[in-house]
C-alpha cells in the first residue's frame, strides 16, 4: 500500500479538514486516534490577540506550518477539547512553609478544571521527589494529595523535573491523541540537584511535553538578584519556550488563582495541528518548526519549537 494511502487509513478517525457537511455536535467528542507507526508530528498551538485573549475561531486554512523552512501539508486539524495527561508539581522546600496553604488552595482550584477524561499526577519536591497521587482522573484523590503537601528541606528542582518528564512520557498512548503538560510551582533556585539544567532541557525536547512554570519571586530585591535565582528563572523560561508552554512570574500569592486559571484556559483552547514530515531522512537530527497565521500578523503564536527526527 502506498504511504499516502496508509496515512489516509490511519487517520480515518481523526477530524481532518472541514467537509462540505459538518458532523452534528457531540456533547463529549471522541478524541482523534491514529495508527502506531505513522509518524505524525503533532503541534499544540496557543494563539492570543494583542490584548492577550485566546483566539478560538481560527480554521485550518488560516495556519501554515514550516519545518526547517519547508512548508508542510497539514494532515490533522483539531480544536476539540482533547483529554489531558499532566503532572502537577508543587515545590515543598522549607521556604514554601508560609506560602503553602495559599498554594494548596490555588492548586485545588486548578484540579477542579480537569474533566473526567483527564489524568493527573500530584508530586511534591524538596530534596527528593515524592508522588502523593499517581495518575488518576479522580478529583477527590487529587485534591487530597494536594492538601497533604508539606514543606521542609532544600530544593532539587532539576532532579524532580527530570523524573517527572520521564514519568509523563510513559503516559503517551500510541493511538489516542492527548495533550501532555507539566504544571510546576516553585519559589526559588535549585540547591540540591545532581541533574544539570542542560540535561533537563534536552529531555524536555525529546519527550515533547509542554511545561508551564509558576515562579514565585522572593520578597526581597536582593534575593531576586542572586545568581542562583536568576539561573532558575532562565531555566524555567527556556523550558516553557522550547516546549510551547508558558512561564508566569506572579508578584504575590494572591495572583496564584488567576495564574492557574490562565493555564487551565490555555490547555482547553489550543489548536492541534498534525503533519507527516516531507523530510524522510531518519537521521535523528533536530528539526525546527514554525507555525504562522499569514493573514493575521497581529496574533501571537506559541508551540514547541521543534523535534528530533526518528532514527532509522
C-alpha positions as CSV (number, residue, x, y, z in Angstrom):
1,X,0.0,0.0,0.0
2,X,1.4,3.5,-0.8
3,X,2.4,5.7,2.1
4,X,-0.3,8.2,1.4
5,X,-3.0,5.5,1.4
6,X,-1.6,4.1,4.6
7,X,-1.8,7.6,6.2
8,X,-5.3,8.1,5.0
9,X,-6.4,4.9,6.5
10,X,-4.6,5.5,9.7
11,X,-6.2,8.9,10.2
12,X,-9.7,7.8,9.3
13,X,-10.9,8.5,12.8
14,X,-9.2,11.9,13.0
15,X,-11.1,15.2,12.4
16,X,-9.4,16.5,9.3
17,X,-10.3,19.4,7.0
18,X,-13.8,20.7,7.2
19,X,-16.0,18.7,5.0
20,X,-18.9,20.1,2.9
21,X,-21.3,18.9,5.5
22,X,-20.1,19.3,9.1
23,X,-21.0,16.5,11.5
24,X,-23.6,17.3,14.2
25,X,-22.1,18.5,17.5
26,X,-21.5,15.8,20.2
27,X,-21.6,16.5,23.9
28,X,-18.4,14.5,24.5
29,X,-16.4,14.3,21.3
30,X,-14.2,11.2,20.9
31,X,-10.5,12.2,20.8
32,X,-8.7,11.7,17.5
33,X,-6.7,8.5,17.1
34,X,-4.1,7.2,14.6
35,X,-2.3,4.0,14.0
36,X,1.0,3.2,15.7
37,X,3.9,3.5,13.2
38,X,2.5,6.5,11.4
39,X,4.9,9.3,12.3
40,X,2.5,12.3,12.7
41,X,4.2,15.4,14.1
42,X,1.7,17.0,16.5
43,X,1.7,20.6,17.5
44,X,-0.4,22.1,20.3
45,X,-0.7,25.7,19.3
46,X,-1.8,28.6,21.5
47,X,-3.0,31.8,19.8
48,X,-3.5,35.1,21.5
49,X,-4.6,38.6,20.3
50,X,-2.9,41.9,21.2
51,X,-4.9,42.1,24.4
52,X,-3.6,38.6,25.4
53,X,-7.0,36.9,24.9
54,X,-7.1,33.4,23.4
55,X,-8.3,33.3,19.8
56,X,-10.6,30.4,19.3
57,X,-12.3,30.9,15.9
58,X,-9.5,30.0,13.5
59,X,-9.8,27.4,10.8
60,X,-7.2,25.0,9.3
61,X,-6.8,27.2,6.2
62,X,-5.6,30.1,8.5
63,X,-2.5,28.1,9.5
64,X,0.8,27.5,7.7
65,X,3.4,25.2,9.2
66,X,7.1,25.1,8.2
67,X,9.8,22.5,9.1
68,X,13.3,23.8,8.6
69,X,11.9,26.4,6.3
70,X,9.9,24.0,4.1
71,X,6.1,24.3,4.2
72,X,4.3,21.1,5.3
73,X,0.9,19.7,4.3
74,X,-1.4,19.5,7.3
75,X,-3.0,16.1,7.8
76,X,-4.7,16.9,11.1
77,X,-6.5,19.8,12.4
78,X,-8.5,19.8,15.7
79,X,-9.9,22.4,18.0
80,X,-11.7,19.9,20.2
81,X,-11.4,19.8,24.0
82,X,-8.8,17.0,24.0
83,X,-8.1,14.9,27.1
84,X,-5.0,15.9,29.1
85,X,-2.3,14.0,30.9
86,X,-0.4,16.2,33.3
87,X,1.9,16.3,36.3
88,X,1.0,18.9,39.0
89,X,4.3,19.7,40.7
90,X,4.5,21.7,44.0
91,X,7.7,23.0,45.5
92,X,7.7,21.9,49.1
93,X,11.1,23.1,50.2
94,X,11.3,24.9,53.6
95,X,11.0,28.3,52.0
96,X,7.4,27.4,50.9
97,X,6.2,26.9,54.5
98,X,4.3,30.1,55.0
99,X,3.0,30.1,51.4
100,X,1.9,26.5,51.2
101,X,-1.7,26.9,52.3
102,X,-2.5,29.5,49.7
103,X,-0.6,27.4,47.1
104,X,-2.7,24.4,48.0
105,X,-6.0,26.3,47.6
106,X,-4.9,27.5,44.1
107,X,-3.8,24.1,43.0
108,X,-7.1,22.5,44.2
109,X,-8.9,25.1,42.1
110,X,-6.8,24.0,39.1
111,X,-7.7,20.4,39.7
112,X,-11.4,21.3,39.6
113,X,-11.0,22.4,36.0
114,X,-10.0,18.9,34.9
115,X,-12.5,16.7,33.1
116,X,-13.4,13.0,33.6
117,X,-11.2,12.2,30.6
118,X,-8.1,13.9,32.1
119,X,-5.4,12.1,34.1
120,X,-3.2,13.9,36.6
121,X,-0.3,13.0,39.0
122,X,0.4,15.1,42.1
123,X,4.1,15.5,43.0
124,X,5.8,17.4,45.8
125,X,9.5,18.0,45.7
126,X,12.2,19.4,48.0
127,X,15.5,17.5,48.2
128,X,13.6,14.4,46.9
129,X,10.6,13.9,44.6
130,X,7.5,12.3,46.2
131,X,4.5,11.1,44.3
132,X,1.5,11.9,46.5
133,X,-1.0,10.6,44.0
134,X,-0.3,8.7,40.8
135,X,-2.1,9.3,37.5
136,X,-5.9,9.3,38.1
137,X,-9.0,11.2,36.8
138,X,-10.4,11.2,40.4
139,X,-10.7,14.8,41.6
140,X,-11.1,13.7,45.2
141,X,-7.9,11.8,45.3
142,X,-6.0,14.6,43.5
143,X,-7.3,17.3,45.9
144,X,-6.5,15.2,49.0
145,X,-2.9,14.7,47.6
146,X,-2.5,18.5,47.2
147,X,-3.7,19.0,50.7
148,X,-1.1,16.6,52.0
149,X,1.9,18.6,50.7
150,X,4.3,19.6,53.5
151,X,7.2,22.0,53.4
152,X,10.8,21.1,54.5
153,X,14.3,20.8,53.3
154,X,16.2,22.2,50.2
155,X,15.2,22.3,46.6
156,X,16.2,19.7,43.9
157,X,14.2,21.3,41.1
158,X,16.2,19.8,38.2
159,X,16.0,16.2,39.6
160,X,12.2,16.5,40.1
161,X,11.6,17.9,36.7
162,X,13.8,15.3,35.0
163,X,11.9,12.4,36.7
164,X,8.5,14.0,36.0
165,X,9.3,14.2,32.3
166,X,10.2,10.6,32.3
167,X,7.1,9.5,34.2
168,X,4.7,11.6,32.0
169,X,6.4,10.3,28.8
170,X,5.3,6.8,29.9
171,X,1.7,8.0,29.7
172,X,2.0,8.6,26.0
173,X,-0.5,6.5,24.0
174,X,0.2,5.1,20.6
175,X,-3.3,5.7,19.3
176,X,-5.0,8.3,21.4
177,X,-4.2,12.0,20.9
178,X,-3.8,13.7,24.3
179,X,-2.2,16.9,25.5
180,X,0.6,16.3,27.9
181,X,1.8,19.0,30.3
182,X,3.7,19.7,33.5
183,X,2.4,22.4,35.7
184,X,5.1,23.4,38.1
185,X,5.0,25.8,41.1
186,X,8.3,26.9,42.7
187,X,9.6,29.8,44.7
188,X,13.3,29.6,44.2
189,X,16.5,28.3,42.8
190,X,17.8,24.7,42.7
191,X,20.1,24.0,45.7
192,X,20.4,20.2,45.7
193,X,20.1,18.6,42.3
194,X,22.5,16.1,40.6
195,X,20.9,16.6,37.2
196,X,22.0,19.7,35.2
197,X,19.8,22.3,33.6
198,X,21.1,21.2,30.2
199,X,20.1,17.6,30.9
200,X,16.6,18.7,31.8
201,X,16.3,20.9,28.7
202,X,17.5,18.1,26.4
203,X,15.0,15.6,27.9
204,X,12.2,18.1,27.6
205,X,12.9,18.5,23.8
206,X,12.9,14.7,23.4
207,X,9.7,14.0,25.3
208,X,7.7,16.9,23.7
209,X,5.8,17.7,26.9
210,X,4.6,21.3,27.4
211,X,6.0,22.9,30.6
212,X,4.0,25.6,32.4
213,X,6.0,27.1,35.2
214,X,4.8,29.4,38.0
215,X,7.8,31.0,39.7
216,X,7.1,32.9,42.9
217,X,9.5,35.8,43.3
218,X,11.4,36.3,46.6
219,X,10.0,39.2,48.7
220,X,13.4,41.0,48.9
221,X,15.0,42.5,45.8
222,X,18.5,41.3,46.9
223,X,17.2,37.8,46.8
224,X,15.8,38.2,43.3
225,X,19.2,39.4,42.1
226,X,21.1,36.4,43.3
227,X,22.8,34.5,40.5
228,X,21.2,31.2,41.5
229,X,17.7,32.6,41.4
230,X,18.4,34.3,38.0
231,X,19.6,30.9,36.7
232,X,16.4,29.2,37.9
233,X,14.3,31.9,36.2
234,X,16.3,31.4,33.0
235,X,15.8,27.6,33.0
236,X,12.0,27.8,33.6
237,X,11.7,30.5,30.9
238,X,13.7,28.4,28.4
239,X,11.8,25.2,29.2
240,X,8.5,26.9,28.6
241,X,9.7,28.5,25.3
242,X,11.2,25.3,24.0
243,X,8.1,23.1,24.8
244,X,5.3,25.5,23.8
245,X,4.3,26.1,27.4
246,X,4.5,29.4,29.3
247,X,6.2,30.8,32.4
248,X,4.4,33.0,34.9
249,X,6.0,35.3,37.5
250,X,3.2,36.4,39.9
251,X,4.2,39.2,42.2
252,X,2.1,37.9,45.1
253,X,0.4,34.8,46.3
254,X,-2.9,36.4,45.7
255,X,-2.3,36.1,41.9
256,X,-2.0,32.3,42.1
257,X,-5.7,31.6,41.4
258,X,-5.7,33.7,38.3
259,X,-2.4,32.1,37.0
260,X,-3.7,28.6,37.4
261,X,-6.9,29.6,35.7
262,X,-4.9,31.0,32.8
263,X,-3.0,27.7,32.4
264,X,-6.3,25.8,32.5
265,X,-7.8,28.1,29.9
266,X,-4.9,27.7,27.6
267,X,-4.9,23.9,27.7
268,X,-8.6,24.0,26.7
269,X,-8.3,26.5,23.9
270,X,-5.3,25.1,22.0
271,X,-5.4,24.0,18.4
272,X,-3.8,20.7,17.5
273,X,-2.1,20.5,14.1
274,X,-0.5,17.4,12.6
275,X,1.6,16.6,9.6
276,X,3.8,13.9,8.2
277,X,7.2,15.4,7.5
278,X,8.3,15.8,3.9
279,X,11.8,15.1,5.1
280,X,12.0,11.3,5.0
281,X,15.6,11.1,6.4
282,X,15.7,9.1,9.6
283,X,18.9,10.8,10.9
284,X,17.9,11.7,14.5
285,X,18.7,15.4,13.9
286,X,16.9,18.4,15.4
287,X,14.2,19.9,13.1
288,X,12.9,23.4,13.6
289,X,9.2,24.1,13.4
290,X,7.5,27.4,12.8
291,X,3.7,27.9,12.7
292,X,2.2,31.0,11.2
293,X,-1.1,32.7,10.5
294,X,-0.2,34.5,7.4
295,X,-3.3,36.8,7.2
296,X,-3.2,37.8,10.9
297,X,0.2,39.3,11.8
298,X,-1.3,40.8,14.9
299,X,-1.7,37.4,16.6
300,X,0.9,35.7,18.9
301,X,1.5,32.0,18.4
302,X,3.2,29.6,20.8
303,X,4.1,25.9,20.2
304,X,7.0,23.6,20.7
305,X,9.9,24.9,18.6
306,X,11.0,21.6,17.1
307,X,11.6,17.9,17.5
308,X,14.2,15.2,16.9
309,X,13.7,13.1,13.8
310,X,13.4,9.4,14.2
311,X,16.5,7.2,13.8
312,X,16.4,4.7,11.1
